[in-house]
Structures are given as C-alpha cells and as structure tokens.
Amino acid sequence: MTANYFRATYANPRWNFIPNLNDFEEINCEKKLCIGKPPIISYPVHPSHLSIVTACENHEAWLYSNYIQIACPPEFPQETNKVIDFFNYDTNAPFHNYSPYAIEMKENGFLIEKDIVVAIIQFIENGYYIKIYLDDYFIPFRKRVFHQNHTPHELFLYGYDSDLMIFHVLGYDEKSGFIEAQITFNEFKEAFMSANRLIRVDREEYHWMQYIYLYAPQNADLAFDLKQVVSLLDAYLNSTSFQEMPEFIYGMNVYEALKEFYNYQLQFHDFDIRPFYLLWEHKKVMLDRIEYISKNIFKREVEYIVDAKDLQRDFLKLRNVVLKGNL
C-alpha cells in the first residue's frame, strides 16, 4: 500500500492533531523513532518512558539521581492493583510518571475511532511516541491471551511502515519480556475498537484507558544530583514517609509487606512475580548507580561495590526462584 493512502492534516485548535481526511499532505512510507534499552521493565509505565529517556544523550545523570525510593500502599497485597513500585523518582515533577525528557499530551481515543490508523501514522510522523490501550485478544505476540481473553492492555508505538502495513511497537510477550514487535494495521484497528467497547462498558473504572497518550521527546542536559541521591537513600534506609502520601509504606519497611504478599499469593495458582522483579531491578539500578558514581564523580572505585553486586545477585536468584515456581 502506498503512502498516498496515508495523507492527513490535523485540525485540533490545541495542537493540530484531530484527523480531517478531506485535506491531504504527503507523508513518508516508513518512520521509526529512536528508542533505547529500558533498565526497568517490571511495570508498563517504566519501560515505555525509559525507552524514550535512554535514547537521549546524557540521560544517565538524571536516571541515577532518581529511582531510589520504593513504596507500596497500605492495601497491598490484598488489592491486586496496588503494587510495590518506585516512588517520587523525579523531584522536578513529584508523583508524576514522566521526566524532563518527555512531555505528555493526551487525546480522547473515542473521538478518532474511525480514522485511528491514519491518526497514529500522523502522530508518529510528527515525532510523537504513543501509549495506547488495545485488546490483547487481537495482539499475536501476547500469546497467553491471543484469541482467548479480551483484556485492554497498554502498548507503546514508535514507528510504522505503510508498505508493509505494520506498526512498530514495544510490549510484553507471553514470557513477560518487554520486546520489539510488529502488528498489522488491521490487527491494531481491531484491537483498538474492541478495547474501546470494553472501556465503554465500565468507563468509570477504566477512564484513563480511553485516552491516547502522546510523548514529545525533549532535550535535557541535567547534572548528577548527589545531594538528592543522599537524601533519597536516607529516606529509603529509614523508611521515611513523604508528606504528600503519609499512609504509604516506604523504603526498608516494604520488605515486611513483601513477606505478607508472598504468603497471600501462595493461595493462588497464578503467582504475581512483578514485585520480586521490581526489587531485583531496584538492586540492579543501585549497582549501576554506584558504578556511575565511581567512574564519573569520584573517579575511583567506591566502597561497597562488591556488596552491591552480591545483593543484586541474591535478588536475581530470588526472582528466578519465584519465576520457576510460577511456571
């Protein structure tokens, strides 16, 4: 299929994005935005965002100045949508899921259902990464639920090929790996329309899923913030609560909640390994941070690097034991 099929001009008064197929302009046959390798994949919010961040130059200073404190809500683990996660990892925008490297905008997906494929192509053509909710029933690489269960789930788009009629996407496969994959335009449209039908049934519960989230990459040259690192490490070690969410469980106290989670999950056939995966990633990023400080700040090997490597290996073993038990 030629590029002539996918020509569109967008006429939203806010930022020119709603498709009007009565007007046309030439766009490319193919485009792929740059992506990096995310160091954290345990929950979807992290790899999608960090795929943008790690494609930016000099991102390490910001990355290793954050991602230190962890927390979970008091409802964990009885409420399955309450999780252990990184907390307040960008003090430039506290409690916001993104960073100085990406500006988030959103559009109501219900308003552009008819021309969704053309709209997505134009978004990418204009340089925007996209997070969107699709029905896994129509996504082939989601093999556990493909043609089995209808479930709206997040997918990250960063490219298209109009000759092959595919989108380039990032998402979780059947082994919970975060992979680069492709889906056809037809699969995408079916999955999008089906997800919207599911979301409409319970819009109050899934209200955020009706939106298409667009991310504009930004240049940011930030210095490593050693003072912030020390402050967040102190908060982590002492389980210091944050004033904005005093009821949460923080830092080292999270591990007691993890024990409760483990005992609670034993009664279920399908064990949720994500908290264990995140805590291993927490130790891995801690080790990477120490190595970054050693190389770029102190210009020498710092203390505790051997201990940090041992701790990271121990949590990797724990993650693997839980994963093996879940198989």
N, C-alpha and C positions, 0 to 999 in steps of 0.2 A: 504494500500500500504506500502511495507516495505522500510526500509532505503536504501536497495541496489539500488533502483531506483534513489536515490538522492546522488550519489557519483560524486565528480568532483574535478579537480585540476585546479587552475587558473594560467595563464602564461603571464600576462601583465608584461613587464620589469620594470614598475614603482613600482607596489606593488602587483603583483601576483593575479590579480582579474578577468581577462577575462576567461570565461569557455572554457575548452577543454575536451569534453566528451569522447575522446579517451583514456584519462588517468583517473584512478579511485582511490579513497581512501575512507575509511569508515567515515561516519558522523553519528550524533545522529538521533534518530527518532523524538525528540522534543527538542526545546530550547526556552526559554523566557528570554530576557534580562530584567534587573531591570528597573522599571520606578517609578517615584514619582508622586505627585499631583501638577500640574502646577497652580500657583496662578493667572496667566493671560492667558485668552483664546480668547480674542476679535479678534485677527488676527492669522492666522495659524503659523506664524513664532515663536510666543511666546510659545504656549503650547507644540509644538514638542520639541523645545530646552529645555524648562524648565522641561519637563518630564525627561530628562537626568540629568539636574542640580539638581533637588530636590531629585533624587535618590542617590546623593553623600553626604557623611558626611560633616558637617561643611560648607554647602553651604550658610547658612543664612548671614554670614558676607559679602560675595560678593553680594548676592541678594539685601541686604538692603543698600549697598554702592552705588547702581545704581538704575535704574528705577525711576527717579525723574523728569527729564526734559521731557516735551512733546512739540510737534511741528506739524505743517502741512505746506504743500507747498502753495504758493500763488494761485495755480489753484484750490484749494479746495474751494467750493464743486462742482463746475461746471464739473470737470473731475472726474468721479466716481472711477477711480483707484488711486486718490490722497486722502490721509486719514490723520486723526489725529492719532498720534502714539507716543510711547516713543522715545526719541531721545538721541543718544550718551550715551547709558546706560552701556557701558563698555569702560572706558577710556584706558584700556590696548589694545584695538583694536577699535579705534573710527570709527563709521559709519559701523561697521561690525556687522552682526546679531547674532554672537555667542560669546562664552566666553572662559575663560581658562579651562572650564570643558568639552569641546568637540572640537575636531579638525575635520574640514570639508574637505572631499575629494569628487571628483565627477568623474563620468564615463559617457560617451555618451551612452544613452539607445538604440539608433538606432543600435549600434554595437553588442548588445547581445539580440536582439529580439527573436531569435529562441530558445534560452535556458534560457529565463528570469526567469522561476520558479526555476530552478536549481541554477542559479546565485544568486538569492535573498537568497535562503537557505544557500548557502555557505558564503555569506556576513554575515548573522546573526550568522552562526556557528563560524565565525572568530571574533565575538564580535562587529559587527558594527550595529548601528541603521541606518535606511534608511528612507529618504524622497523621494517620487516618485510621479509623476503626472499620474493619472488614469482617465478614462472617467467615470463620475458619473452615466451614463446610466446603468452600469453593477454592481453598488455597492448597495446591497439591503438596507443597513441601511440609505442610502441617499434617503429617501422615497419621498421627494418633486420632485426629478428628475429621480428616478429609473424607467427605461423603458419609460421615457418621453422626456428628453432633453440630448443631447450629449454635455458635458462640461468637459474639463480637469480640474482636481482639485487635490490639494495636499493631500497625505495620508502618514501616519507615521507608519512604520513597526518595530516591536520589537521582534517577535517570530514566530515560525512555529510548526506544528505537522504533520509529514509526514504520520502517520497512519490515521488521520482524514482528511488529505489533506487540511489543512487550514493555513492561516497566521493570526497572532495576530496583530491587528492594532489599532491605535488611529485616530479618525477623528470626524467630525461634523455630528450629526444626523439631522433629519428634524426639530428639535426644536432649532438648533444651539448649542446644548450641545456638549461638547467635551468628547467622550465616548471611552471606550474599546470595541472592537468588533472583529469579525472574518469574513474573506471572504475566499471562497474556492480557490484552485489553479486555477480552470477553470475560475472562476469569475475574479480573478486577471489577468490572461493572456489575457482574452477578453478585460478587461478594459485598460490594458497596450497597447495592439496592436491598439485598437480603438483610444486611446489618441494620440499615435504616428502618426496615419493617420491624425488626426485633426491638430496636431502641424506642420506636414509637409506642410499642405495647407498654413499656414501663419507662417513660421519659423522665419521670422524677428520679428514679433510681440510677439511670444511666445518662443523665442530662448532658454531661461533658462529652459523651461519645458522638453527639450529633454534629460536633464541630470538626472542621478540617484545620489542623494547626500548621502554620507556615513559619519557617525559621530562616531569617535573613542572616547569613554569616557576617561577623564584624571583625575588624582588625582591632586587636587589643595587645598592647605591649606593657604587661604588668610585671613589677618586680616581685621577687620572692619575699613573702612577709613572715620573717622569722618570729616577730613579736606575736603575730596571730597564731602561728603554729604552737608556740609555747603556751599561749592562753587556751587553745583548744585541747592540747594534750593534758593540761592541768584539769580542765573540765571533764575530760574523758576518764582520767585516773581517779578523780574524786567524785565521779557521778554527779557533777554539778547540774542542777536543773536550770533551764532557761526561763526567764521571767514570762515570755510570751506563752509558753506551754508548760506550766509548772507541774501538771499532773502526769507528764510523761516519765518513763523510766529511762535513765541516761547512763552512758559510759559502762563502767565495770558492772553495775547492777543489772545490766542487760543479760549477763550470763546466768543469773539466777532465773530470769524469765525464760531463758533458753532451755534450762532443765525442765521447767514446767511445761514448756512447749513439747519437748521430746516425750515426756510421759503422756501428755494429752494426745499426741499424734499416734502413739502406739496402738490406739484402738481403731485406727482407720487403715484400710487396705492401701490407699494411695498416700504415701508419706510426702509431705511438702519439704523438699530439700533446700529451698531458696534461702532460709535464714542461715543455714550452715554454709551455703555457697557464698553469701554476702560476707560472713565473718572471715572466711578464708580470703576473699578479695580485700577485706579491710586490712588483714595482716600483710598481704602481698603489696598493697599500696603503701603501707607503713615501711616495708623494706625498701621499696623503690624510692620513697622519700628520703630515707637515711642515706641511700647511695647517691641520690641527687645532692643532698647537703654535703656529703663527703667530697664529691667531685667539684661542685660549683661554688660552695660557700666557704667551707673550711680548708679546701684544697689538700685534704689528707684523710686517711681512713678514720672514721669516728668510732667511738666506743659502742659496744652492744650490737654491732652489725652481725656478728656470729650468732648471738642470741636471737636477733630478729629473723635470721634465716632459719634457725631451728624452730621458732614459733610458727613461722609461715608453713614449714613442712608438717608440723603437728596438725595444724588446721586443715591442710590439704588432705592428710590421712583421715581426719575426722569426716571431712566432706565425702571422701571416697567410700568410707565405710557406710555412711548413711545412703549414698547413692547406690552402692551394691545391694544393700538391704532392701532398697526400694524397687530394684529390678526383680 
